[in-house]
Amino acid sequence: MDWTPIWLSIRLSFITTLILLVIGLPVAYWLSLTNSVPKLILEAIITMPLVLPPSVLGFYLLLAFSPQNSLGGWLQKNFDVQMVFSFGGLILASVIYSLPFMINPVKSAFMQVPQSISEASYTMGKTRRQTLFHILIPNIKSSIFTAAVLTFAHTLGEFGVVLMIGGNIPGVTRVASIAIYDSVERMDYPAANNYSLVLFALTFIIVLSVFLVNRKLVKSPLE
Amino acid sequence: MIAVNVSRRIKTYHGFSMLKVDRVFENGSITQVLGVSGVGKTTFLKMIAGLIIPGSGKIVVNQEVWYDSAASVNLSPQLRKVGFVFQDYALFPNMTVEKQLQYGTDDNVYVQALLDMGRMKPYVGHKPKELSGGQQQRLAILRALSTRPRIVLMDEPFSALDKVLRSVLIQELKVLIKVAGITCLVVTHDAFAAGEFADETFEMF
Protein backbone atom coordinates (compact mmCIF):
# COMPACT_ATOMS: atom_id res chain seq x y z
CA MET A 1 0.00 0.00 0.00
CA ASP A 2 1.30 3.44 -0.93
CA TRP A 3 1.13 5.57 2.21
CA THR A 4 1.87 8.86 0.44
CA PRO A 5 -1.82 9.91 0.05
CA ILE A 6 -2.39 9.28 3.78
CA TRP A 7 0.62 11.38 4.79
CA LEU A 8 -0.42 14.08 2.33
CA SER A 9 -3.91 14.17 3.87
CA ILE A 10 -2.48 14.40 7.39
CA ARG A 11 -0.04 17.15 6.34
CA LEU A 12 -2.83 19.09 4.62
CA SER A 13 -5.12 18.76 7.67
CA PHE A 14 -2.38 19.78 10.08
CA ILE A 15 -1.36 22.91 8.13
CA THR A 16 -4.99 23.89 7.51
CA THR A 17 -5.83 23.55 11.22
CA LEU A 18 -2.79 25.59 12.22
CA ILE A 19 -3.65 28.41 9.78
CA LEU A 20 -7.28 28.38 10.90
CA LEU A 21 -6.26 28.57 14.55
CA VAL A 22 -4.22 31.69 13.83
CA ILE A 23 -6.84 33.49 11.74
CA GLY A 24 -9.96 31.88 13.22
CA LEU A 25 -9.54 32.95 16.86
CA PRO A 26 -9.35 36.72 16.21
CA VAL A 27 -12.14 36.57 13.61
CA ALA A 28 -14.37 34.55 15.96
CA TYR A 29 -13.66 37.01 18.78
CA TRP A 30 -14.48 39.97 16.56
CA LEU A 31 -17.71 38.34 15.39
CA SER A 32 -18.73 37.64 18.99
CA LEU A 33 -18.52 41.28 20.02
CA THR A 34 -21.53 42.79 18.23
CA ASN A 35 -24.17 41.94 15.66
CA SER A 36 -23.87 44.65 13.04
CA VAL A 37 -25.15 43.98 9.51
CA PRO A 38 -21.64 43.79 7.91
CA LYS A 39 -20.69 41.20 10.54
CA LEU A 40 -23.81 39.17 9.80
CA ILE A 41 -22.97 39.22 6.10
CA LEU A 42 -19.39 38.08 6.82
CA GLU A 43 -20.75 35.35 9.09
CA ALA A 44 -23.09 34.15 6.35
CA ILE A 45 -20.15 34.01 3.91
CA ILE A 46 -18.05 32.05 6.43
CA THR A 47 -20.94 29.61 6.96
CA MET A 48 -21.53 29.06 3.22
CA PRO A 49 -19.13 26.09 2.88
CA LEU A 50 -21.36 24.18 5.32
CA VAL A 51 -24.28 24.20 2.90
CA LEU A 52 -22.65 24.75 -0.48
CA PRO A 53 -21.75 21.66 -2.56
CA PRO A 54 -17.94 21.38 -2.30
CA SER A 55 -17.74 21.15 -6.09
CA VAL A 56 -19.27 24.64 -6.39
CA LEU A 57 -16.61 26.12 -4.11
CA GLY A 58 -13.92 24.13 -5.89
CA PHE A 59 -15.17 25.28 -9.28
CA TYR A 60 -15.02 28.97 -8.37
CA LEU A 61 -11.60 28.58 -6.76
CA LEU A 62 -10.42 26.83 -9.92
CA LEU A 63 -11.72 29.71 -12.03
CA ALA A 64 -10.25 32.37 -9.73
CA PHE A 65 -6.79 30.85 -9.51
CA SER A 66 -6.47 29.53 -13.03
CA PRO A 67 -3.41 31.21 -14.65
CA GLN A 68 -5.64 32.25 -17.57
CA ASN A 69 -7.71 34.46 -15.25
CA SER A 70 -6.75 37.74 -13.65
CA LEU A 71 -6.04 36.67 -10.03
CA GLY A 72 -4.30 33.42 -10.94
CA GLY A 73 -2.36 35.12 -13.74
CA TRP A 74 -1.29 37.97 -11.43
CA LEU A 75 -0.08 35.51 -8.77
CA GLN A 76 1.90 33.52 -11.33
CA LYS A 77 3.38 36.62 -13.01
CA ASN A 78 4.39 38.49 -9.86
CA PHE A 79 5.13 35.75 -7.35
CA ASP A 80 5.61 32.70 -9.57
CA VAL A 81 2.87 31.01 -7.53
CA GLN A 82 0.52 28.55 -9.12
CA MET A 83 -2.46 27.71 -6.94
CA VAL A 84 -4.30 25.24 -9.16
CA PHE A 85 -3.05 21.66 -9.22
CA SER A 86 -0.62 22.40 -6.38
CA PHE A 87 -0.42 21.61 -2.67
CA GLY A 88 -0.59 25.36 -1.89
CA GLY A 89 -3.93 25.51 -3.69
CA LEU A 90 -5.19 22.59 -1.62
CA ILE A 91 -4.26 24.42 1.57
CA LEU A 92 -6.05 27.59 0.47
CA ALA A 93 -9.16 25.66 -0.56
CA SER A 94 -9.14 23.66 2.68
CA VAL A 95 -8.80 26.81 4.80
CA ILE A 96 -11.85 28.34 3.10
CA TYR A 97 -13.78 25.08 3.17
CA SER A 98 -13.15 24.47 6.89
CA LEU A 99 -13.65 28.08 8.05
CA PRO A 100 -17.08 27.45 9.65
CA PHE A 101 -15.81 24.42 11.56
CA MET A 102 -13.27 26.58 13.35
CA ILE A 103 -14.99 29.95 13.58
CA ASN A 104 -18.61 29.07 14.44
CA PRO A 105 -17.98 26.96 17.59
CA VAL A 106 -15.27 29.32 18.86
CA LYS A 107 -17.54 32.32 18.31
CA SER A 108 -20.37 30.61 20.22
CA ALA A 109 -17.95 29.82 23.06
CA PHE A 110 -16.81 33.45 23.26
CA MET A 111 -20.46 34.54 23.38
CA GLN A 112 -21.22 32.16 26.24
CA VAL A 113 -18.65 33.77 28.52
CA PRO A 114 -20.69 36.23 30.64
CA GLN A 115 -20.04 39.82 29.61
CA SER A 116 -19.37 40.79 33.22
CA ILE A 117 -16.18 38.68 33.18
CA SER A 118 -14.66 40.83 30.42
CA GLU A 119 -16.02 43.95 32.11
CA ALA A 120 -14.33 42.97 35.38
CA SER A 121 -11.04 42.70 33.52
CA TYR A 122 -11.53 46.11 31.87
CA THR A 123 -12.24 47.79 35.20
CA MET A 124 -8.95 46.31 36.45
CA GLY A 125 -7.20 48.33 33.76
CA LYS A 126 -6.66 45.47 31.32
CA THR A 127 -6.98 46.05 27.59
CA ARG A 128 -9.17 44.01 25.26
CA ARG A 129 -6.09 42.11 24.07
CA GLN A 130 -4.95 41.28 27.63
CA THR A 131 -8.50 40.21 28.49
CA LEU A 132 -8.62 38.02 25.38
CA PHE A 133 -5.37 36.20 26.13
CA HIS A 134 -5.52 36.01 29.95
CA ILE A 135 -9.25 35.51 30.52
CA LEU A 136 -11.31 34.63 27.45
CA ILE A 137 -9.10 32.15 25.56
CA PRO A 138 -8.12 30.14 28.69
CA ASN A 139 -11.82 29.84 29.55
CA ILE A 140 -12.89 28.47 26.18
CA LYS A 141 -9.89 26.22 25.54
CA SER A 142 -12.01 23.06 25.41
CA SER A 143 -14.13 24.63 22.65
CA ILE A 144 -10.98 25.68 20.80
CA PHE A 145 -9.63 22.14 21.10
CA THR A 146 -12.91 20.67 19.81
CA ALA A 147 -13.01 23.14 16.91
CA ALA A 148 -9.40 22.37 15.99
CA VAL A 149 -9.95 18.62 16.07
CA LEU A 150 -13.14 18.84 14.00
CA THR A 151 -11.38 21.11 11.50
CA PHE A 152 -8.60 18.53 11.24
CA ALA A 153 -11.05 15.66 10.76
CA HIS A 154 -13.16 17.61 8.28
CA THR A 155 -10.11 18.49 6.16
CA LEU A 156 -9.00 14.87 6.28
CA GLY A 157 -12.26 13.83 4.68
CA GLU A 158 -12.75 16.52 2.06
CA PHE A 159 -13.04 15.43 -1.52
CA GLY A 160 -14.95 17.70 -3.90
CA VAL A 161 -12.99 20.91 -3.36
CA VAL A 162 -9.67 19.06 -3.40
CA LEU A 163 -10.50 17.25 -6.63
CA MET A 164 -11.64 20.43 -8.38
CA ILE A 165 -8.65 22.61 -7.53
CA GLY A 166 -5.94 19.98 -7.02
CA GLY A 167 -6.78 17.21 -9.42
CA ASN A 168 -5.09 13.88 -8.89
CA ILE A 169 -1.31 14.36 -9.02
CA PRO A 170 0.53 11.58 -7.14
CA GLY A 171 2.62 12.92 -4.28
CA VAL A 172 1.31 16.47 -4.76
CA THR A 173 -2.46 16.60 -4.65
CA ARG A 174 -3.55 12.97 -4.47
CA VAL A 175 -4.78 12.92 -0.88
CA ALA A 176 -6.37 9.85 0.70
CA SER A 177 -9.96 10.61 -0.35
CA ILE A 178 -8.84 11.10 -3.97
CA ALA A 179 -6.76 7.92 -3.80
CA ILE A 180 -9.90 5.98 -2.80
CA TYR A 181 -11.82 7.39 -5.75
CA ASP A 182 -8.89 6.75 -8.07
CA SER A 183 -8.53 3.13 -6.88
CA VAL A 184 -12.23 2.45 -7.43
CA GLU A 185 -11.99 3.97 -10.90
CA ARG A 186 -9.14 1.52 -11.64
CA MET A 187 -11.25 -1.31 -10.15
CA ASP A 188 -8.54 -1.77 -7.49
CA TYR A 189 -10.96 -2.43 -4.63
CA PRO A 190 -8.38 -3.81 -2.15
CA ALA A 191 -6.39 -0.52 -2.35
CA ALA A 192 -9.59 1.52 -1.96
CA ASN A 193 -10.50 -0.62 1.04
CA ASN A 194 -7.09 -0.05 2.66
CA TYR A 195 -7.27 3.73 2.31
CA SER A 196 -10.88 3.73 3.50
CA LEU A 197 -10.06 1.67 6.56
CA VAL A 198 -7.18 3.95 7.54
CA LEU A 199 -9.37 7.07 7.10
CA PHE A 200 -12.19 5.42 9.02
CA ALA A 201 -9.90 4.50 11.91
CA LEU A 202 -8.21 7.92 11.97
CA THR A 203 -11.45 9.91 12.01
CA PHE A 204 -12.99 7.59 14.61
CA ILE A 205 -10.01 8.08 16.92
CA ILE A 206 -10.18 11.84 16.39
CA VAL A 207 -13.90 12.12 17.12
CA LEU A 208 -13.60 9.76 20.10
CA SER A 209 -10.78 11.89 21.54
CA VAL A 210 -13.07 14.94 21.45
CA PHE A 211 -15.69 13.07 23.44
CA LEU A 212 -13.12 11.75 25.90
CA VAL A 213 -11.58 15.18 26.52
CA ASN A 214 -14.96 16.87 26.94
CA ARG A 215 -16.15 14.14 29.28
CA LYS A 216 -13.26 14.83 31.66
CA LEU A 217 -14.10 18.53 31.95
CA VAL A 218 -15.76 19.38 35.21
CA LYS A 219 -18.74 21.62 34.77
CA SER A 220 -17.43 25.15 34.73
CA PRO A 221 -19.24 28.13 36.29
CA LEU A 222 -19.81 29.36 32.75
CA GLU A 223 -22.30 26.61 32.04
CA MET B 1 -15.68 64.06 44.59
CA ILE B 2 -17.86 62.32 42.03
CA ALA B 3 -20.32 64.69 40.37
CA VAL B 4 -22.87 62.81 38.33
CA ASN B 5 -25.52 64.45 36.20
CA VAL B 6 -26.66 61.98 33.58
CA SER B 7 -29.76 60.59 31.98
CA ARG B 8 -30.36 57.48 29.95
CA ARG B 9 -33.32 55.66 28.49
CA ILE B 10 -33.45 52.18 29.99
CA LYS B 11 -35.46 49.15 29.06
CA THR B 12 -37.60 47.70 31.82
CA TYR B 13 -40.18 44.97 32.02
CA HIS B 14 -42.94 47.57 31.56
CA GLY B 15 -41.30 49.25 28.56
CA PHE B 16 -38.84 52.10 28.45
CA SER B 17 -38.23 54.53 31.26
CA MET B 18 -35.86 57.41 31.88
CA LEU B 19 -33.01 57.00 34.35
CA LYS B 20 -31.96 60.39 35.70
CA VAL B 21 -29.26 60.92 38.29
CA ASP B 22 -28.07 64.29 39.56
CA ARG B 23 -25.94 63.86 42.63
CA VAL B 24 -22.55 64.61 44.15
CA PHE B 25 -20.70 61.96 46.17
CA GLU B 26 -18.04 63.30 48.54
CA ASN B 27 -14.54 61.83 48.59
CA GLY B 28 -14.09 59.08 51.14
CA SER B 29 -17.80 58.65 51.72
CA ILE B 30 -19.72 55.37 51.67
CA THR B 31 -23.14 55.75 50.07
CA GLN B 32 -25.79 53.08 49.98
CA VAL B 33 -27.86 53.15 46.81
CA LEU B 34 -31.43 52.02 47.34
CA GLY B 35 -34.35 51.60 44.99
CA VAL B 36 -36.88 49.10 43.75
CA SER B 37 -35.91 46.39 41.28
CA GLY B 38 -35.52 47.64 37.74
CA VAL B 39 -35.04 51.28 38.69
CA GLY B 40 -31.54 51.24 37.16
CA LYS B 41 -29.19 50.86 40.13
CA THR B 42 -26.79 48.51 38.31
CA THR B 43 -26.95 50.66 35.15
CA PHE B 44 -26.04 53.68 37.27
CA LEU B 45 -22.95 51.96 38.70
CA LYS B 46 -21.91 50.76 35.24
CA MET B 47 -22.24 54.30 33.87
CA ILE B 48 -19.75 55.53 36.45
CA ALA B 49 -17.39 52.63 35.67
CA GLY B 50 -17.57 53.38 31.94
CA LEU B 51 -19.20 50.06 31.07
CA ILE B 52 -22.43 51.68 29.90
CA ILE B 53 -22.52 54.99 28.06
CA PRO B 54 -25.14 57.41 29.42
CA GLY B 55 -27.28 59.03 26.76
CA SER B 56 -26.48 62.52 27.88
CA GLY B 57 -24.95 64.45 30.76
CA LYS B 58 -21.66 64.67 32.56
CA ILE B 59 -19.58 62.67 35.04
CA VAL B 60 -16.73 64.53 36.72
CA VAL B 61 -14.39 62.90 39.21
CA ASN B 62 -12.02 65.18 41.14
CA GLN B 63 -12.04 67.83 38.41
CA GLU B 64 -11.33 65.20 35.75
CA VAL B 65 -14.08 64.82 33.15
CA TRP B 66 -14.88 61.12 32.72
CA TYR B 67 -17.92 61.62 30.56
CA ASP B 68 -19.35 64.65 28.82
CA SER B 69 -21.88 64.08 26.06
CA ALA B 70 -21.68 67.69 24.84
CA ALA B 71 -17.88 67.58 24.45
CA SER B 72 -17.87 63.93 23.29
CA VAL B 73 -15.61 62.88 26.16
CA ASN B 74 -15.87 59.29 27.35
CA LEU B 75 -12.99 57.81 29.32
CA SER B 76 -12.59 54.05 28.87
CA PRO B 77 -13.18 51.71 31.84
CA GLN B 78 -9.44 50.92 31.76
CA LEU B 79 -8.58 54.57 32.43
CA ARG B 80 -11.30 55.07 35.04
CA LYS B 81 -10.06 51.94 36.84
CA VAL B 82 -12.75 51.78 39.48
CA GLY B 83 -13.08 48.74 41.72
CA PHE B 84 -16.27 46.96 40.74
CA VAL B 85 -18.05 44.14 42.56
CA PHE B 86 -20.47 42.56 40.12
CA GLN B 87 -23.75 41.08 41.25
CA ASP B 88 -22.82 37.77 39.57
CA TYR B 89 -19.26 38.15 40.99
CA ALA B 90 -17.74 37.84 37.48
CA LEU B 91 -14.83 35.81 38.82
CA PHE B 92 -12.35 34.46 36.28
CA PRO B 93 -13.06 30.69 36.12
CA ASN B 94 -9.52 29.85 34.96
CA MET B 95 -7.74 31.57 37.87
CA THR B 96 -7.13 30.52 41.46
CA VAL B 97 -8.10 32.83 44.31
CA GLU B 98 -4.54 34.18 44.58
CA LYS B 99 -4.16 34.62 40.80
CA GLN B 100 -7.38 36.69 40.64
CA LEU B 101 -5.87 39.18 43.05
CA GLN B 102 -2.44 39.10 41.39
CA TYR B 103 -4.18 39.98 38.11
CA GLY B 104 -4.89 43.37 39.70
CA THR B 105 -1.58 44.02 41.48
CA ASP B 106 2.07 42.92 41.62
CA ASP B 107 2.25 43.80 45.33
CA ASN B 108 2.24 40.40 46.98
CA VAL B 109 2.20 41.81 50.52
CA TYR B 110 -1.02 43.62 49.67
CA VAL B 111 -2.48 40.45 48.15
CA GLN B 112 -1.75 38.55 51.36
CA ALA B 113 -3.32 41.34 53.44
CA LEU B 114 -6.47 41.21 51.30
CA LEU B 115 -6.61 37.42 51.61
CA ASP B 116 -6.35 37.79 55.38
CA MET B 117 -9.12 40.33 55.53
CA GLY B 118 -11.47 38.18 53.44
CA ARG B 119 -10.60 35.01 55.44
CA MET B 120 -9.55 33.49 52.13
CA LYS B 121 -6.03 32.29 53.04
CA PRO B 122 -7.06 28.60 53.23
CA TYR B 123 -8.43 28.75 49.69
CA VAL B 124 -5.59 30.49 47.80
CA GLY B 125 -5.19 27.59 45.37
CA HIS B 126 -8.90 27.11 44.74
CA LYS B 127 -10.69 28.09 41.56
CA PRO B 128 -14.11 29.81 41.74
CA LYS B 129 -16.07 26.62 41.05
CA GLU B 130 -14.47 25.08 44.13
CA LEU B 131 -15.68 27.90 46.40
CA SER B 132 -19.01 28.37 48.16
CA GLY B 133 -21.28 31.29 47.24
CA GLY B 134 -20.10 33.32 50.24
CA GLN B 135 -16.43 32.66 49.46
CA GLN B 136 -16.96 33.69 45.84
CA GLN B 137 -18.58 36.91 46.98
CA ARG B 138 -15.71 37.70 49.35
CA LEU B 139 -13.23 37.04 46.57
CA ALA B 140 -15.15 39.42 44.28
CA ILE B 141 -14.86 42.17 46.92
CA LEU B 142 -11.13 41.53 47.46
CA ARG B 143 -10.46 41.50 43.72
CA ALA B 144 -12.19 44.86 43.32
CA LEU B 145 -9.80 46.25 45.93
CA SER B 146 -6.70 44.63 44.39
CA THR B 147 -6.00 47.52 42.00
CA ARG B 148 -6.04 50.01 44.91
CA PRO B 149 -8.88 51.99 43.32
CA ARG B 150 -9.94 55.46 44.50
CA ILE B 151 -13.55 54.54 43.82
CA VAL B 152 -15.25 51.24 44.58
CA LEU B 153 -18.69 50.39 43.19
CA MET B 154 -20.42 47.37 44.70
CA ASP B 155 -23.56 45.70 43.41
CA GLU B 156 -25.21 43.70 46.20
CA PRO B 157 -21.83 42.68 47.66
CA PHE B 158 -22.96 41.03 50.89
CA SER B 159 -26.11 39.18 49.78
CA ALA B 160 -24.61 35.66 49.97
CA LEU B 161 -22.84 36.05 53.32
CA ASP B 162 -24.11 34.67 56.58
CA LYS B 163 -24.91 37.17 59.36
CA VAL B 164 -21.73 36.73 61.43
CA LEU B 165 -19.33 36.83 58.48
CA ARG B 166 -21.23 39.74 56.94
CA SER B 167 -20.88 41.82 60.07
CA VAL B 168 -17.15 41.02 60.51
CA LEU B 169 -16.33 41.67 56.86
CA ILE B 170 -18.35 44.90 56.81
CA GLN B 171 -16.43 46.24 59.82
CA GLU B 172 -13.02 45.43 58.36
CA LEU B 173 -13.97 46.61 54.90
CA LYS B 174 -15.16 49.89 56.33
CA VAL B 175 -11.83 50.44 58.08
CA LEU B 176 -9.91 49.63 54.90
CA ILE B 177 -12.10 51.94 52.80
CA LYS B 178 -11.78 54.78 55.30
CA VAL B 179 -8.01 54.39 55.76
CA ALA B 180 -7.43 54.29 51.98
CA GLY B 181 -9.81 57.22 51.46
CA ILE B 182 -11.87 55.27 48.94
CA THR B 183 -15.19 56.66 47.74
CA CYS B 184 -17.67 53.82 47.81
CA LEU B 185 -21.13 53.31 46.35
CA VAL B 186 -23.02 50.19 47.44
CA VAL B 187 -26.18 49.03 45.76
CA THR B 188 -28.24 47.07 48.23
CA HIS B 189 -31.83 45.88 48.44
CA ASP B 190 -31.45 45.54 52.20
CA ALA B 191 -30.59 48.90 53.82
CA PHE B 192 -27.72 48.89 56.32
CA ALA B 193 -28.43 49.63 59.96
CA ALA B 194 -27.54 53.22 60.98
CA GLY B 195 -23.76 53.58 61.26
CA GLU B 196 -23.17 49.97 60.21
CA PHE B 197 -21.48 50.62 56.90
CA ALA B 198 -22.83 53.54 54.89
CA ASP B 199 -22.49 57.25 55.77
CA GLU B 200 -25.13 58.36 53.32
CA THR B 201 -28.14 57.08 51.47
CA PHE B 202 -29.05 57.71 47.87
CA GLU B 203 -32.51 56.55 46.95
CA MET B 204 -33.30 56.11 43.26
CA PHE B 205 -36.82 56.50 41.90
Interface residues (C-beta under 8 A of the other chain):
Chain A: P114 S116 I117 E119 A120 S121 Y122 T123 M124 G125 K126 T127 H134 I135 P138 N139 V218 K219 S220 P221 L222
Chain B: K46 A49 G50 L51 S76 P77 Q78 R80 K81 V82 G83 F84 F86 D88 A90 L91 F92 P93 N94 Y103 G104 P128 K129 R143 A144 S146 T147
